[in-house]
Amino acid sequence: MSKIFCCFMLVLLCISFQLNTYADDQKPIDIKSEAAVLLDSDTRAVLYAKNPDEKLYPASLTKIATAIYAIEKGNLNDIVTVSKNAVSQEGTRVYLDVGEKVPLKLLIQGMLINSGNDAAVAIAEHLDGNVDHFSENMNDFLKEKIGVKNTHFVNPNGLFNPNHYTTARDLAMITNYAKKNPVFSEIFGTKMLDWNSESWKTTLITHHLMLKGEIPYPGITGGKTGYVNESKLTLATTAENGKLRLTAIVLKAPHKTMDYNDTKELLDYGFSNFRHTLISHKEKFTNGNKDFFPKNDTLITVPNTEVRKMVNNQGILTVGNIDNQTVQQIQLEQKLPEKINKPTVRSSGKMNFHIDAVYGIIIFALAGIVVGLRKKIRRNL
């Protein structure tokens, strides 16, 4: 009896240890910012979300969208003539002069690294004539190319306007899309740049403290800061650890450095709790009497703990954790059963019999007519 009791207690201890380990690994993170999203840059799986679709003011994170739109639409070697309107912009600048001629790529660098509001407007006017047309075209670009759903920009630099808004989810998508462009990726990850324009000669230093190294974090590959009174602190960050590449967005952080604290928590959470795995195109997922398969071998993000995969009637595969929290969704293809054609004799035997019988009667009748005609002809002869 005592042996049975000891074994029972040992099992309980083991179960308790496993549950505690899981709880420690998956403990919820406490994000102070109003909204946040952590995205797997390779699979686009959303690993964490807080108010991801709440419309908020992005401040200078707008310049991420301006940069990728300019890189894809413009010629980086174009020479841009700076207008009075560009020079008159408030906030952070790269101190351009009216009539100054600057290469488009240098303006993009000044806008992303030093957050130059004047550079952003100079870019917009060069590409589309004025800020209004630029904003309309950029909004179309973001919807059609990237698939944003809750973003509307009215300027290229993020200075406050009540009609200028986006969401943490949309910004994560924009940043992730942009980061795949090598020109953008290089500028987004630049820590320092010698600036030798006609009006200002200096060294530009990124405002992003994690990228700069003032707030150390391993694997930071890019970043952009933002602030206006109405938006509070906003921050976009990309990082990698050799296994995962992550994009972190925080919006409306209420106090200084809280945007970085939240970003660190997001990255720690992503790198510690998730991994990649491959779903074979041959792997079958069944719902009722329907069988679904991936279109190709597909890379997905899964939690380090127990993985749950469920497919619905429309073939959408949901990958989640033990608490049924969705990590990723993938559209599968339905494989319909092959049609088996029955042998011709079996499927149409009766019809063939009737047709043959009809043909036989016709031939017999014709033969009779021919014989009768021959006899009649002989008599006449």
C-alpha positions as CSV (number, residue, x, y, z in Angstrom):
1,M,0.0,0.0,0.0
2,S,2.8,2.4,0.9
3,K,4.5,1.7,-2.4
4,I,1.3,2.6,-4.3
5,F,1.0,5.8,-2.3
6,C,4.6,6.8,-3.0
7,C,4.2,6.2,-6.7
8,F,1.0,8.2,-6.7
9,M,2.7,11.1,-5.0
10,L,5.6,10.9,-7.5
11,V,3.2,11.2,-10.4
12,L,1.6,14.2,-8.9
13,L,4.9,15.9,-8.4
14,C,5.9,15.3,-12.0
15,I,2.6,16.7,-13.3
16,S,3.0,19.7,-11.0
17,F,6.5,20.3,-12.3
18,Q,5.4,20.1,-16.0
19,L,2.5,22.6,-15.4
20,N,4.8,25.0,-13.6
21,T,7.4,24.8,-16.4
22,Y,4.7,25.5,-19.0
23,A,3.4,28.5,-16.9
24,D,6.9,29.9,-16.6
25,D,7.6,29.5,-20.3
26,Q,4.2,31.0,-21.4
27,K,3.7,33.6,-18.7
28,P,1.7,36.5,-20.1
29,I,3.6,39.7,-20.8
30,D,2.6,43.1,-19.4
31,I,2.6,45.6,-22.2
32,K,1.9,49.2,-21.1
33,S,1.5,50.7,-24.5
34,E,-2.0,51.3,-25.8
35,A,-1.4,48.9,-28.7
36,A,1.2,46.4,-29.8
37,V,1.9,43.7,-32.3
38,L,4.7,41.1,-32.6
39,L,5.0,39.6,-36.1
40,D,7.1,36.8,-37.3
41,S,8.8,38.4,-40.3
42,D,9.1,35.2,-42.3
43,T,5.7,33.6,-41.8
44,R,3.7,36.7,-40.9
45,A,2.3,34.9,-37.9
46,V,1.1,37.3,-35.2
47,L,2.8,36.1,-32.0
48,Y,1.3,38.8,-29.7
49,A,-1.4,41.4,-30.2
50,K,-2.8,44.1,-27.9
51,N,-5.5,46.2,-29.5
52,P,-4.0,45.4,-32.9
53,D,-6.8,47.1,-34.9
54,E,-7.4,50.2,-32.8
55,K,-6.9,53.3,-35.0
56,L,-4.1,55.5,-33.5
57,Y,-1.8,58.2,-34.5
58,P,1.6,56.8,-35.7
59,A,3.7,60.1,-35.6
60,S,7.0,59.5,-37.5
61,L,6.4,55.8,-38.1
62,T,4.5,57.2,-41.1
63,K,8.0,57.7,-42.7
64,I,8.4,53.9,-43.0
65,A,5.5,53.9,-45.5
66,T,6.8,57.1,-47.2
67,A,10.2,55.5,-47.6
68,I,9.1,52.2,-49.1
69,Y,6.7,54.0,-51.4
70,A,9.4,56.3,-52.6
71,I,11.9,53.5,-53.1
72,E,9.5,51.5,-55.2
73,K,8.1,54.3,-57.2
74,G,11.0,56.8,-57.6
75,N,14.4,56.7,-59.1
76,L,16.9,56.9,-56.2
77,N,19.4,58.9,-58.4
78,D,16.8,61.6,-59.2
79,I,17.8,65.1,-58.1
80,V,15.1,66.8,-56.0
81,T,14.7,70.5,-55.8
82,V,13.6,71.6,-52.3
83,S,10.5,73.8,-52.0
84,K,9.6,76.5,-49.5
85,N,6.8,74.3,-48.2
86,A,9.3,71.5,-47.4
87,V,11.6,73.9,-45.6
88,S,8.8,75.3,-43.5
89,Q,7.9,72.0,-41.8
90,E,7.9,71.9,-38.0
91,G,9.7,69.4,-35.8
92,T,12.8,67.4,-36.5
93,R,14.5,68.3,-39.8
94,V,17.7,68.0,-41.8
95,Y,17.7,71.7,-42.3
96,L,17.2,71.9,-46.1
97,D,17.3,75.3,-47.9
98,V,14.8,76.5,-50.5
99,G,16.1,75.6,-54.0
100,E,18.6,73.2,-52.7
101,K,19.1,70.1,-54.9
102,V,19.4,66.8,-53.1
103,P,19.5,63.2,-54.5
104,L,16.3,61.3,-53.7
105,K,18.1,58.5,-51.8
106,L,19.8,61.0,-49.5
107,L,16.5,62.5,-48.7
108,I,15.1,59.1,-47.8
109,Q,18.2,58.5,-45.6
110,G,17.7,61.9,-43.8
111,M,14.0,61.1,-43.3
112,L,14.5,57.7,-41.8
113,I,17.7,58.2,-39.8
114,N,17.2,61.7,-38.5
115,S,13.4,61.8,-39.0
116,G,13.5,64.9,-41.2
117,N,10.1,66.3,-41.7
118,D,11.4,68.6,-44.4
119,A,13.0,65.7,-46.3
120,A,9.6,63.8,-46.2
121,V,7.7,66.7,-47.8
122,A,10.5,67.2,-50.4
123,I,10.1,63.5,-51.4
124,A,6.3,63.8,-51.6
125,E,6.3,66.9,-53.8
126,H,9.0,65.3,-56.1
127,L,7.1,62.1,-56.6
128,D,3.5,63.3,-56.9
129,G,3.5,67.1,-57.2
130,N,2.0,67.9,-53.8
131,V,1.4,66.4,-50.4
132,D,-2.3,65.7,-51.1
133,H,-1.7,63.7,-54.3
134,F,1.2,61.9,-52.7
135,S,-1.0,60.9,-49.7
136,E,-3.8,59.6,-52.0
137,N,-1.3,57.5,-54.0
138,M,0.5,56.2,-51.0
139,N,-2.8,55.1,-49.4
140,D,-3.6,53.2,-52.6
141,F,-0.2,51.6,-52.6
142,L,-0.5,50.5,-49.0
143,K,-3.9,48.9,-49.7
144,E,-3.1,47.2,-53.0
145,K,0.5,46.2,-52.4
146,I,0.5,45.4,-48.6
147,G,-3.1,44.8,-47.8
148,V,-3.6,47.3,-45.0
149,K,-7.2,47.8,-43.9
150,N,-7.3,50.5,-41.3
151,T,-4.7,53.1,-42.4
152,H,-5.3,56.5,-43.8
153,F,-2.4,59.0,-44.2
154,V,-2.7,62.7,-45.2
155,N,0.9,63.6,-45.1
156,P,4.3,62.0,-45.5
157,N,5.9,62.8,-42.1
158,G,3.3,62.0,-39.5
159,L,2.7,65.5,-38.1
160,F,-0.6,65.4,-36.3
161,N,-3.8,65.5,-38.2
162,P,-7.1,63.9,-36.9
163,N,-7.5,62.1,-40.2
164,H,-4.0,60.6,-40.2
165,Y,-4.1,57.2,-38.5
166,T,-3.2,53.6,-38.7
167,T,-3.1,50.5,-36.4
168,A,-0.4,48.4,-34.8
169,R,-1.3,45.5,-37.2
170,D,-1.1,47.6,-40.3
171,L,2.2,49.1,-39.2
172,A,3.7,45.7,-38.6
173,M,2.6,44.7,-42.1
174,I,4.1,47.8,-43.6
175,T,7.4,47.5,-41.8
176,N,7.7,43.8,-42.6
177,Y,7.0,44.4,-46.3
178,A,9.4,47.3,-46.4
179,K,12.2,45.3,-44.6
180,K,12.2,42.8,-47.5
181,N,13.5,45.6,-49.8
182,P,17.3,45.7,-49.6
183,V,17.6,49.5,-50.0
184,F,15.1,50.1,-47.3
185,S,16.6,47.4,-45.0
186,E,20.0,49.1,-45.3
187,I,18.8,52.5,-44.4
188,F,16.5,51.3,-41.7
189,G,19.4,49.6,-40.0
190,T,21.9,52.5,-40.4
191,K,23.2,53.8,-37.1
192,M,25.2,56.8,-38.4
193,L,25.6,58.6,-41.6
194,D,27.8,61.5,-42.7
195,W,25.5,64.3,-44.0
196,N,27.0,66.8,-46.4
197,S,24.2,68.8,-47.9
198,E,24.6,72.3,-49.1
199,S,23.0,73.8,-45.9
200,W,24.1,71.4,-43.1
201,K,27.2,69.2,-42.6
202,T,27.0,66.8,-39.7
203,T,26.8,63.2,-38.7
204,L,23.3,61.8,-38.5
205,I,22.7,59.4,-35.7
206,T,19.6,57.2,-35.4
207,H,17.1,58.2,-32.7
208,H,16.3,54.5,-32.0
209,L,18.2,53.7,-28.7
210,M,18.2,49.9,-29.2
211,L,19.6,50.2,-32.7
212,K,22.1,52.8,-31.5
213,G,23.2,50.5,-28.6
214,E,22.3,52.9,-25.7
215,I,19.6,50.3,-24.7
216,P,21.5,47.1,-25.5
217,Y,19.6,44.2,-27.1
218,P,21.2,41.5,-29.3
219,G,20.2,41.2,-32.9
220,I,18.5,44.5,-33.5
221,T,18.4,45.0,-37.3
222,G,16.4,48.2,-37.7
223,G,14.2,50.8,-36.0
224,K,12.2,54.0,-36.2
225,T,10.9,56.3,-33.5
226,G,8.0,58.6,-33.4
227,Y,6.4,61.2,-31.1
228,V,3.8,63.9,-31.2
229,N,1.7,65.0,-28.3
230,E,-1.4,63.2,-29.6
231,S,0.3,59.9,-30.4
232,K,2.6,59.7,-27.4
233,L,5.6,57.5,-28.0
234,T,5.6,55.1,-31.0
235,L,8.3,52.6,-31.9
236,A,9.0,50.2,-34.7
237,T,11.8,47.6,-34.3
238,T,13.1,44.6,-36.2
239,A,15.4,41.9,-34.7
240,E,16.7,38.4,-35.3
241,N,18.4,35.7,-33.3
242,G,19.6,33.2,-36.0
243,K,16.3,31.2,-35.8
244,L,13.5,33.8,-35.9
245,R,13.2,37.3,-37.4
246,L,10.7,39.5,-35.6
247,T,8.9,42.8,-36.2
248,A,7.7,44.7,-33.1
249,I,5.3,47.7,-33.1
250,V,4.2,49.6,-30.0
251,L,1.9,52.6,-30.2
252,K,0.9,55.2,-27.6
253,A,3.4,54.4,-24.9
254,P,2.6,56.8,-22.1
255,H,6.0,57.5,-20.6
256,K,9.6,57.8,-21.7
257,T,11.5,54.5,-22.2
258,M,8.2,52.5,-21.8
259,D,8.2,52.0,-25.6
260,Y,11.6,50.3,-25.3
261,N,10.6,48.3,-22.2
262,D,7.5,47.0,-24.1
263,T,9.6,46.2,-27.2
264,K,12.1,44.3,-25.1
265,E,9.3,42.3,-23.6
266,L,7.8,41.5,-27.0
267,L,11.1,40.4,-28.4
268,D,12.0,38.3,-25.4
269,Y,8.5,36.6,-25.6
270,G,8.8,35.9,-29.3
271,F,12.4,34.5,-29.2
272,S,11.7,32.4,-26.1
273,N,8.4,30.8,-26.9
274,F,8.2,30.2,-30.7
275,R,10.0,28.2,-33.4
276,H,9.6,27.3,-37.0
277,T,8.5,24.0,-38.5
278,L,7.6,22.8,-41.9
279,I,4.2,21.4,-43.0
280,S,4.6,18.9,-45.9
281,H,2.4,19.4,-48.9
282,K,1.4,15.7,-48.4
283,E,0.1,16.3,-44.8
284,K,-3.7,15.7,-44.7
285,F,-6.1,17.7,-42.6
286,T,-9.7,16.5,-42.4
287,N,-12.9,18.2,-41.5
288,G,-15.9,15.9,-41.8
289,N,-15.7,14.1,-45.2
290,K,-13.4,16.8,-46.7
291,D,-9.6,16.4,-47.0
292,F,-7.4,19.4,-47.3
293,F,-3.6,19.7,-48.1
294,P,-1.1,22.6,-48.1
295,K,-0.4,24.0,-51.6
296,N,3.3,23.5,-51.1
297,D,5.7,22.6,-48.3
298,T,4.9,25.5,-45.9
299,L,6.9,27.1,-43.2
300,I,4.8,28.0,-40.1
301,T,5.4,29.4,-36.6
302,V,4.5,27.2,-33.7
303,P,4.8,27.5,-29.9
304,N,7.6,25.6,-28.2
305,T,5.0,23.8,-26.1
306,E,2.1,21.7,-27.4
307,V,0.9,22.6,-30.9
308,R,-2.8,22.4,-31.9
309,K,-3.8,22.3,-35.6
310,M,-7.5,22.5,-36.6
311,V,-9.0,23.0,-40.0
312,N,-12.5,24.4,-40.7
313,N,-15.0,23.5,-43.4
314,Q,-13.5,26.2,-45.7
315,G,-10.0,24.7,-45.4
316,I,-8.5,27.4,-43.2
317,L,-5.9,25.7,-41.0
318,T,-5.5,27.4,-37.5
319,V,-2.3,26.8,-35.7
320,G,-2.6,27.5,-32.0
321,N,-1.2,26.7,-28.5
322,I,-2.6,24.5,-25.7
323,D,-4.8,27.4,-24.6
324,N,-6.4,27.6,-28.1
325,Q,-4.8,31.0,-28.8
326,T,-4.3,31.4,-32.5
327,V,-0.7,31.8,-33.8
328,Q,-1.2,31.5,-37.5
329,Q,-3.9,30.7,-40.1
330,I,-3.2,29.1,-43.5
331,Q,-5.6,28.5,-46.5
332,L,-5.4,24.9,-47.6
333,E,-6.6,23.3,-50.8
334,Q,-9.3,20.7,-50.9
335,K,-8.5,17.4,-52.7
336,L,-11.7,16.1,-54.3
337,P,-12.1,12.3,-54.8
338,E,-11.2,11.2,-58.3
339,K,-14.2,10.2,-60.5
340,I,-14.2,6.5,-61.4
341,N,-15.6,5.9,-64.9
342,K,-17.6,2.7,-65.1
343,P,-16.8,0.3,-68.0
344,T,-18.6,1.2,-71.2
345,V,-20.4,-2.1,-71.5
346,R,-21.8,-2.0,-68.0
347,S,-22.9,1.7,-68.1
348,S,-24.4,1.6,-71.6
349,G,-25.0,-2.1,-72.4
350,K,-28.7,-1.8,-72.7
351,M,-28.4,1.2,-74.9
352,N,-25.9,-0.6,-77.2
353,F,-28.3,-3.6,-77.3
354,H,-31.2,-1.4,-78.5
355,I,-29.1,0.4,-81.0
356,D,-27.7,-2.9,-82.4
357,A,-31.3,-4.3,-82.6
358,V,-32.5,-1.3,-84.6
359,Y,-29.6,-1.5,-87.0
360,G,-30.3,-5.2,-87.5
361,I,-34.0,-4.6,-88.3
362,I,-33.1,-1.9,-90.8
363,I,-30.5,-4.0,-92.5
364,F,-32.9,-7.0,-92.7
365,A,-35.6,-4.8,-94.2
366,L,-33.2,-3.4,-96.8
367,A,-32.1,-6.8,-97.7
368,G,-35.7,-7.9,-98.2
369,I,-36.4,-4.9,-100.5
370,V,-33.3,-5.7,-102.6
371,V,-34.3,-9.3,-103.0
372,G,-37.8,-8.3,-104.0
373,L,-36.6,-5.8,-106.6
374,R,-34.3,-8.4,-108.2
375,K,-37.2,-10.9,-108.6
376,K,-39.4,-8.2,-110.1
377,I,-36.7,-7.3,-112.6
378,R,-36.3,-10.9,-113.7
379,R,-40.0,-11.3,-114.4
380,N,-40.1,-8.2,-116.5
381,L,-37.2,-9.6,-118.5
